[in-house]
Amino acid sequence: MSEINDVLEVIKERRSIRNFEDRDVDDKLVEKVLEALRWAPSWANTQCWEVVVIRDPEVRAAVGEAMPKANPASKAVKSAPVLLALCGRLNTSGFYKGLKATKFGDWFMFDLGIAAQNIMLAAHAVGLGTVVAGLFDQDAVARAVNLPDGYELLALFPMGFASKVPSAPKRKTLSEFIHYDRF
């Protein structure tokens, strides 16, 4: 039972980190986060995700240019020592024998959402902070990371050691969103 409590603590303590210390992140820590992503569940085990680990200053600059100033994660994307670009292979997840299997069609967004959660929780568990950034020019970042046809860039994850950890935001109570038997 302590293991579930450990998982719940990681979930409860994780915060969206937008301010990072000016120090590098060892590749072994990044690999631990990516290993957690590797074990994310996906539709029919399609594992439709691809991740670009960005450290190169030129690529980072191009990605930074694609960030609107109004995005609170813009500074984090430009300043974090590691930047992950989470991409999905299209027409794989949610398909059976080449045809859409549900009314929702391509499930890559669902699978990448699970992968994103694993990234954020694993980063927190190994002492790193991150935030999911989705408001940016996806096409410009796709060009910067040389994303091939048949893939879509979903989100960016600036990652590093937190220099500032915000307090927990207010959460709904269970009774505000749980329904039994009928909505």
ABEGO torsion letter per residue (X at the ends): XAAAAAAAAAAAABBBBABBBBBBBBAAAAAAAAAAAAABBBBGGAGABBBBBBABAAAAAAAAAABBAABAAAAAAAABABBBBBBBBBGABGBBGGBBABAAEBAAAAAAAAAAAAAAAAAAAAGBBBBBBABBBAAAAAAAAGBBBGBBBABBBBBBBBABBBBBBBBBBAAAABBBGBX
